[in-house]
Amino acid sequence: MLNAILRAFIPNYTHTEDPTVRRRYGVVSGATGIVLNLLLFAGKLVSGLLSGAISVTADAFNNLSDAASSVVTLVGFRLAGQKADADHPFGHGRAEYLAGLIVSLLILLVGVELGQSSFEKILHPEETLLTPLTAGILVASILVKLWMSWFQNALGKRISSETLRATSVDSRSDAIATSAVLLGLLVSRLTSLPLDGWAGLLVALFILKAGFGAAKSTLDPLLGQAPEPETVQAIEDVILSHRQVVGIHDLIIHDYGPGRRMMSVHAEVAADADLLEVHDVIDHIERELNRKFHIEAVIHMDPIQIGNPEVDRLRKLTAALAAQIHPALTIHDFRITAGPMHTNLIFDVVVPYEVSLSDEEVRTRLAQRLKEQDPRYNAVIQVDHSYVL
């Protein structure tokens, strides 16, 4: 069914890496949300006014906010699909993340307002009526919201959209919240207990939880999060599949919106390799990464000494000493300059953020341990930090 819907509204719907196709996915999701949420709002509002149930009326306005969220989603995808220009050379892809954040804030606002109304109803309970019309509308709303959650999640997975996933979570929470409203009204009818306000408060808590979760998922890419380990591993596999590259480090991926990523990485190559040959390989790798991952890559070449027994021995020794200080410490760009009085060991040490030691403490401890191995060793250490998990 999903493919039939997409085929009807989105030409070339399988080409999800195409920004135009991606934008149409957002438009389909937004338009669907607007129509269905407005219908649910109208039905629940009438039902809530007739039954006198604050929980039903509040749930109606929750659907109205969802319709507004769908408008924001639609606008966000439209903006994100705009081409790059002189003022925004990396495109407008992050507008999708901003749309998701606005949706999250709207969810939180509705949760707070609903919580206040429900608390007042708890303090001042009123009689409510569960009519067949009200029950039918609530059951229909639950079914519609479950379908919307499935639909939005399916679209979000196809185009890897946190905005659509956040909207899916909101729809699922709405279905749970409406179920709580229906259950509260049913129990009140059977027992005469004033549960309307409590049901409304439970709805508010569900909405707030969904809002916080959705906000986090959209804030992370805006603040700059580490790329998925699977993506990092796949990129490393591609680069290291070329025999001229013996190691990589300082991999950084910049996210300017879905389908708009850039990366930089340092590739270690043999210092005595043919420069033109290595340069040609590096160019090929950049094009390969773009083709496979749709990511613009910039690769910096780092020449290192290979095949020198003394360099290899000291590199292994230094790596082992770094691991003794903390197992997560690694080294790269290792080289030596030997002299009659001392030997300079020049290298970078990568300090992940989970290491509590300061940069200076790492330098001092590692240099001291090398001195203990041989007083002639003089460590020249540059501290790097890892930007991937």
N, C-alpha and C positions, 0 to 999 in steps of 0.2 A: 504493500500500500504506500509506504514511504516513497519508494522509487517512482510510483505512478504520480504522486503529488508533485515531486520534484521535477519529473519529466514535463509535466504540464506547465509549470511556471518558470523553470530555469533551463534554458538551452545549455547543453554541454555541462550538465549538473555534476558529472563525475570529475571535471577538471577543477577541483577545489583549490588548487594552488593559484588559479587565475583570480586576481583581485576583483574583476567584474563579477565572476561567478560567486565569489565569497560575499560580495555586497548583496547579491540577489538572495542568497540564503538568509541574510539578516533581514531583508525586506519581507520575505515570505513569513519568517517567524514573527516579526513585528506586526504585520498586517493581521495575521491570524490571532495574535494576542489581543489586539485592539478590538476586533469584532466580537470575539468570544467573551472577553472580560466585560465589555459594555452590556452584552446580553445578560450575563450573570448579575451584574450590578442592578439592572432594572428589575429583574425577577426577585432578587433578594430584598431590594428596597421596598417593593410593594408588600412582600411577605412579612418583612420585619415591622412595617407600619401597621399591618393588619393584626399581627400576633402580639405586638407590644414587646417583642424580645429584643433587648439591646444587643445581644450577641449576634443575632441575624442581621440587624441594621449595620452593626460594626463590620461584620463580614462582607456586607454589600460594599461599603466604602473601601474595604481592603481590595475588592475586585476593581473598583474605580481607580485606585492607585496602581493596580497592576496594568490597567489600560494605559495610564500615563507612563508607566515604566516601558511598555511596549513602544510607545511613541518615541521615548528617549532611545531605546534600542535601535529603532528604525533610523532615526536621525544620526545616531552614532555610526552605524554601518555606512550610511550615505557619505558622511564626512570622511570616514576612514578610507573609502574607495577613491577619493580624489587623488589625482596625480601629484607627484612632487612638483614644487615650484621654487622660485628663487629664494623665497623666505623660509621654505620648509623643504630643503633638499633631500631629506630622508622620508618624505611623504607625510601622510596624515594618519598612519595606522594606529597611533596611540589614542586617537579619538574613540576607538572601540573600547579601549580600557576605561577611558573617562565615562563613557556611556554606562558601562557596567558599574562603575563606582556610584554614579548618580542613581541608578536603579537600586543599589544597595542602601543608599541614604533614604530614598523614598520608602523602602521596606521598613527601615528602622523608625522613621517618622510615624508611619501607620501603626507600628507596634506600640509606640509610646502613647499615642492618642487612644488607641483601643484599650490599653492597660488602664489609663485614667478613667475612661467611661465605665469600664467593667468594675473598677474599684468603687466608684460611686454607686453602681447598681448593687454591689454586695452590701454597702452600708444602708442603702434604701431600696430593698427588694420590692418588685412589683409583680403582679400576677401575669403570667404569659400563657398563650394558647398555642398548642401544636396542632394545627389543622392539616388535613390531607394535602392541601395546596402547599403549605410551608414545607412539609416533609418531602413532597415530590420535588420541589425546587431544590432543596438541599441535597437530596440524593443525586439529582441530575447534575448539580454543581460539582459534587465529588467526582463523578464519572468524567465530566468534562475536564476537570483540573488534572486528573490522573493521565488522561490522554494528552493534554498539553505538556505535562512534565515529560512524558515519553517522547513526544514529538520534538520538543526543544532540546532535550538531551541528545537525541539522535542527530539533530542538525549540528549541535555543538561538537559532538565527536567527529563528525565528518570534516569540519573545517577547523577543529582545535580552537574553539572560541570559549574563553572564560566567561564572556558576557552571556552567551546562550546557556552555558552550564549554570550560571548564577540564576538566570531566569527559570531554568528547569527546577532548581532547588526551591525557588519561591513558589512555583506551582504545586510542587509536591507538599510543601508545608501548608499551602492553602487547603489542599484536600484533607490533610490531617486536622487542620483547624476547623474546617466545616464539619468534619465527622464529630469533633468534640462538641460543637454547637448542637448538632442533631441529637447526640447522646444526652447532653444536658437537658434539652427540652423534653426528650422522651422520659427521662428519669423524673423530672419535675411533674410531668403529667401523671405518672404512675404513683408517685409518693407524696406529691404536694410540697416537696422540698424546693426552696428558692435557689436553684443551681444556675440560673441564667448568667448572673454576674461572674460566678466561678468559671463557667464555660468560656465566657468572654475573656477572662484573665488568662486561661490556659491558651486560648487562641493567640493572645498578645505575646505570651512567652515563646510560642512556636515561631511567630513572625520575627521576633527579636533575634532568636537564635539563627534563623535563616538569614537575616540581614547581616549579622556579624560575620557569618561564614562567607557570604557572597562578597562583602567588603574586603575581607582578607584576600580572597582569590583574585580580585581585580587590583588591589593595592600592590601586591607583590611584584607584578611585571612593571608597574609604574615606578616603584622604588628601585627596581633593578634586582632581580633574583638570579640565583645560579641556574644555569641550564640543566635540563634533565640529564642524569648520568648516562642514560642510554644514548642520547644524542652525542655527548662528549666522547663516549667510547666508539661510536660509529665514525666520528670525525677522525679520531686518532687512528683507527684501523685503516682508513683511506690514506692518510698521510704516510703512515709507517709501512704501507704495502709497497712503497717505492724504495728500492735498495739504497738509493743515494742519501736517504734521510735515516739517521741512526737514532734519533730521539727528538722529542718535542717538549716544550714547556711554555709557560706564560700564555696559555690559551684563554682568551677573553671573548665572550659573545655579547654583542649589544643588540637589544631588542627594541626596534622602533615600530612595533606593531606586528600582528600576524602576517607572515610572508615578507617581512621587511627586516631582515637581520643582517648584521655585519659581524665579522670576527677577525681577530688578529692572533697570530701564534708565532713562536720562535721555533725554527726547525734546525736541528744540529746536523751539520754535514762535515765530512772529512776536510781538514784544513788544506790537504794537498790535492783535493779533487779539482777537476777541470771546471773553472768558474762558469764558462759559457754553457757547459752541459748541465751543471747544477741549476743554473738560472732557468734554463729551458724546462727542467723537471718541475721546478717551483711554479712556474707559470702554468704548466699542465695541471698541477695539483689544485691551484686556485680555480681553474675552469671546471675541474671535476667536482670540487666541493659545491660550486654554484649549480651545477647540473643536478647533483644528487640531493642537495639539501636546500636549494634556493637561498643560498647565503653568500654574501659578498665577502671574500676572504682576502686578507693581506698577510703574507708570510714573510717573516724576517729570517734571513739565513745567519746562523751562528757557526763559525768554523771551530772545530775542536780537534785536538790531537788524538789520532787513532793508531793503534798498532805499536805504540811505544810502551815497552814493559814497565818502565818506571812510572810513567804517567798512569797506566792502568792500575798499578799497585797502589799508588797514592790516592787515586780516585775511589777505589774500593775501601781503603782505610778510612778516608774522610767520610764516606757515606755511612760506614758502620759506626763511626764515632757520633755522627749526627743522630743516627737512630737510637743510640744509647741515651742521648739527652731527651729525645721524645720520638716514639715510633713513627709519628707522622711527618717528621722532617726529612726532606730529600734535597739533593744537590744537583746542579747542572752547570754547564759552561765551564767545566773544570780544565785548567791548564796550569803549567808551572813554568817558572823562569829560574833556572839554577845559576848560582854564583859560587865563588870560592868560600864565602863566609856563611851564606844562608841560602835557602831555597824558598822562593815565593810560591805559595799555593793560592791561586786565584780562582774563585768560584762564587756561584750564587747559591744560597740556601733558601728553600721554599718553606715558609712558616704558615701553615693553615690557621684559620681563625679559632679553631678549638684549642690551639696551644696557648696556654696562659702566660708563657714567658714573654718578656718584652724583646724587641729586636736587639737591643744592646746586650741583654742577658744571653741571647742565643749566640751572638757574635763572641762575647767574652768566654763563654763556656766552651764553645767549639775551638776557639783559638788556643785556649789553655790546654785542652786535651791533645791537640796536635803538638804543642810544645812539649808535653809530657812524653810523647812518642819520640821526639827528636828536637832538642833545643834549637836546631838550625831551621826548623820549619816556621815560616812567617806567613800567617794566614791573612789574605786580603779578601774579605767577605762582603758580598752584597746581599741584603735580605730582600726577598720577594714574598708576595702573598698570593695565595691561590684563589682564583675567581670561579672555580668549578668545584663540584662536590666529588 
